[in-house]
Structure formats: C-alpha cells, structure tokens
Amino acid sequence: MREFYKMLDGLDYSRDNELMTVIRGEHAGAKLLLTDRRVVYSSDPDLAQDPDALPEDSVYREKLGRIQTLVVCGAGSVGQAVIRLGRFLGWRVLSAEDRPEFSAQAKRAGADEALCGPFSEVLSTVAFDDETFIVIVTREHSYDKECLDEIRNHPFGYLGMMGSHRRSAVMRRTLKEEGWDESLIAKLHAPIGLPIGAQTPEEIAVSAVSEMICEKEKQQGRYHFPDEILEGIRSVGTPGGHGHAVLATITRQAGSTPRKAGARMLVYPDGSITGTIGGGSMEAAMIRKSVQALEDPQSFVPSLITVDLTGRFGEYADMLCGGITDVFLELI
C-alpha cells in the first residue's frame, strides 16, 4: 500500500485524478487511483476491472489536486503580511512584484516563489486554475489595473483587491466601461477582506485571508494530501521509524463537527500523531483504538467507525457538537 502514497508525489495535477477507498465490505481498505477515469493503480486487481460496480456507500471518493495556491500581487508591508499568513496556513505562495528590493523581501517573508518584473509579464507565466486565489495589494491604482488586465485571461477561484470603497467603485466602473463581463466583475472582492476594522498590515492580512478561507469553504475543490501526512507515511518502515501506523480519515460528516471529510491523522504505536481529525474526545478515542490495533498489526482489519457527537449517548455524551462523523482506520 505504501507504493500508492509514493505515487502521489508524481501526480500530474493538471489532469483529473480521483482516489477511491473501499470503506465497507470484503474489499475494505482497497484503493484505486484513476486518472482521466482510467485506473492507474489498484491494490486489488479484481476491482480494477470495473470500479463503478462497487456499491456507492462502500466507497469514499476524493478528487485530488494541488496544494492551495495563493498569488500575491505586490510585496509591500501588506503583501508581506499576506505571504507570511498564507505560508502559516500551509499554502503555496507566489509573489508578483516589479521592484527587485521588494521582491527580495517577499522571499524573506516566506514566498515559495518570488516573480520579479512588470506585473503583466510575470503573471502571464503563472499556471492559474479554478482554485488559484489571487490578492492584489500593489502600491498604485494603475498597477492594480495592470494585474487585473492579465488576470482576466485566466481562471481563478478567488480575486481580491485592496483599496477604499471609492477606489474600488472607480475600478469597477472602469472595468465595466472597458467591456468586462459583469459576471467577472462580480467576482472581484473589493475592498478586500472581512469588515473587522483592520488597520495595521497584519490586521489587513488577517481580514483578507479570513475572507479567502470563507470562500474556500464554499467551493467544492480538490483535496490535497497534507505534506506532513505523506512525510509521516514515508517514514513508516524505515530505519529509525515506526514499523506501522494507522491512518484515520474522516469519510463523512453530517451536522456540526470539528473537521470535514478528508481530514486525516496518522497514529503511531506510541500514541504520538501527525495531523488531526478535530481533537477532543473523538480524536482521543481514535488514538486509543489505533494504538490497541498496532499492538498486533498482523491481525489488523480496516474499520469504519461512526462517531455520534450529538451528545445523546455513549462515550461522547459530553460533546454537544451536534453532528455525526465516520472515521475510517487503515494500516500503513
């Protein structure tokens, strides 16, 4: 099974990649990876012939994609603050800036890539897609416009521009006069951010990123395996590493729950973990079950556990989150 996780490092994310994990029945634990609807990996050869023949309620499906990409246009004080916060959230951050000294500061702030040159030129080299988030925080209105003129040629998931209400209104009027499609203008978040009364560059960054998180949650995007989970899986079975681990994955959530489907946690024999499925009593119970199972890994059976967080009964009676979560446990 570990070979499957190695494949994730080499996936072409410009293509349609789907992971199917069997969570119920005799094939529980089996995995299939499909690229453009064609099976490119199957841990169970019998399933590779007709993956769609599996009962829908026995399979957890995930569309796989790149890590969240954030493009920050402008690397002044606000731009640098957005870069730092984006990196803190684990996003891939690209900086676009036309001044070399500020581009260098963007790199020091943590940008994965600092593109330096005229905004229109450097933005034309970025591989935008429907899940790319873009923040425009340049120093002048004319540079904002230069960025927008290039961005309009590409797909994106979020587009925000810093500025006053008046400056934002003027920009929208300008775009309309130039023949921009109304639906495209409507996608522009300007002034950028949630109205929290932000004043400092750091506060403005928090406002902007908070708005991006809200928009991200509204979209049905592709899932990216957290790097820390993949690194943990790669370490299992290596000299100095753990012999086995249990991967806990939330496959369904209904109502109010700590984490959504796709959240993962890797549990090691000593009870230490990588990642989280929400903390609290539910996570502690999954850790206990995993550690117990790891005492005899040869007898491990993949299992789907339903956790009722409505507070009505059982070991979770003290939790009043109000939702139900399914957690799938598999051996690594």
Secondary structure as the mmCIF struct_conf table of DSSP 4:
data_model
#
loop_
_struct_conf.conf_type_id
_struct_conf.id
_struct_conf.beg_label_comp_id
_struct_conf.beg_label_asym_id
_struct_conf.beg_label_seq_id
_struct_conf.end_label_comp_id
_struct_conf.end_label_asym_id
_struct_conf.end_label_seq_id
HELX_RH_AL_P HELX_RH_AL_P1 ARG A 2 LEU A 8
TURN_TY1_P TURN_TY1_P1 ASP A 9 GLY A 10
TURN_TY1_P TURN_TY1_P2 TYR A 13 SER A 14
BEND BEND1 ARG A 15 ARG A 15
STRN STRN1 ASN A 17 VAL A 22
BEND BEND2 ARG A 24 GLY A 25
TURN_TY1_P TURN_TY1_P3 GLU A 26 GLY A 29
STRN STRN2 LYS A 31 THR A 35
TURN_TY1_P TURN_TY1_P4 ASP A 36 ARG A 37
STRN STRN3 ARG A 38 SER A 42
BEND BEND3 SER A 43 ASP A 44
HELX_RH_AL_P HELX_RH_AL_P2 PRO A 45 ALA A 48
TURN_TY1_P TURN_TY1_P5 GLN A 49 GLN A 49
HELX_RH_3T_P HELX_RH_3T_P1 PRO A 51 ALA A 53
BEND BEND4 LEU A 54 LEU A 54
HELX_RH_3T_P HELX_RH_3T_P2 GLU A 56 SER A 58
STRN STRN4 VAL A 59 LEU A 64
HELX_LH_PP_P HELX_LH_PP_P1 ARG A 66 GLN A 68
STRN STRN5 THR A 69 CYS A 73
BEND BEND5 GLY A 76 GLY A 76
HELX_RH_AL_P HELX_RH_AL_P3 SER A 77 PHE A 88
TURN_TY1_P TURN_TY1_P6 LEU A 89 GLY A 90
STRN STRN6 ARG A 92 GLU A 97
BEND BEND6 ASP A 98 ASP A 98
HELX_RH_AL_P HELX_RH_AL_P4 PRO A 100 ALA A 109
TURN_TY1_P TURN_TY1_P7 GLY A 110 GLY A 110
BEND BEND7 ASP A 112 ASP A 112
STRN STRN7 GLU A 113 CYS A 116
BEND BEND8 GLY A 117 GLY A 117
HELX_RH_AL_P HELX_RH_AL_P5 PHE A 119 LEU A 123
TURN_TY1_P TURN_TY1_P8 SER A 124 THR A 125
BEND BEND9 VAL A 126 VAL A 126
TURN_TY1_P TURN_TY1_P9 ASP A 130 GLU A 131
STRN STRN8 PHE A 133 ILE A 136
BEND BEND10 ARG A 139 GLU A 140
HELX_RH_AL_P HELX_RH_AL_P6 HIS A 141 ILE A 151
TURN_TY1_P TURN_TY1_P10 ARG A 152 ASN A 153
BEND BEND11 HIS A 154 HIS A 154
BEND BEND12 GLY A 157 GLY A 157
STRN STRN9 TYR A 158 MET A 161
HELX_RH_AL_P HELX_RH_AL_P7 HIS A 165 GLU A 177
TURN_TY1_P TURN_TY1_P11 GLU A 178 GLY A 179
HELX_RH_AL_P HELX_RH_AL_P8 GLU A 182 ALA A 186
TURN_TY1_P TURN_TY1_P12 LYS A 187 LYS A 187
STRN STRN10 LEU A 188 HIS A 189
BEND BEND13 ALA A 190 PRO A 191
BEND BEND14 GLY A 193 GLY A 193
BEND BEND15 ILE A 196 ILE A 196
BEND BEND16 THR A 200 THR A 200
HELX_RH_AL_P HELX_RH_AL_P9 PRO A 201 LYS A 218
BEND BEND17 GLN A 219 GLN A 219
STRN STRN11 TYR A 223 TYR A 223
HELX_RH_AL_P HELX_RH_AL_P10 ASP A 227 SER A 235
TURN_TY1_P TURN_TY1_P13 VAL A 236 GLY A 237
BEND BEND18 THR A 238 THR A 238
TURN_TY1_P TURN_TY1_P14 PRO A 239 GLY A 240
BEND BEND19 GLY A 241 GLY A 241
BEND BEND20 GLY A 243 GLY A 243
STRN STRN12 VAL A 246 ALA A 254
BEND BEND21 GLY A 255 SER A 256
BEND BEND22 PRO A 258 ARG A 259
TURN_TY1_P TURN_TY1_P15 ALA A 261 GLY A 262
STRN STRN13 ARG A 264 VAL A 267
TURN_TY1_P TURN_TY1_P16 PRO A 269 ASP A 270
BEND BEND23 GLY A 271 GLY A 271
STRN STRN14 ILE A 273 GLY A 275
BEND BEND24 ILE A 277 ILE A 277
HELX_RH_AL_P HELX_RH_AL_P11 GLY A 280 LEU A 294
TURN_TY1_P TURN_TY1_P17 GLU A 295 GLU A 295
BEND BEND25 ASP A 296 ASP A 296
HELX_RH_3T_P HELX_RH_3T_P3 PRO A 297 SER A 299
STRN STRN15 SER A 303 ASP A 308
BEND BEND26 THR A 310 PHE A 313
HELX_RH_3T_P HELX_RH_3T_P4 GLY A 314 TYR A 316
TURN_TY1_P TURN_TY1_P18 ALA A 317 ASP A 318
STRN STRN16 ILE A 324 LEU A 331
#
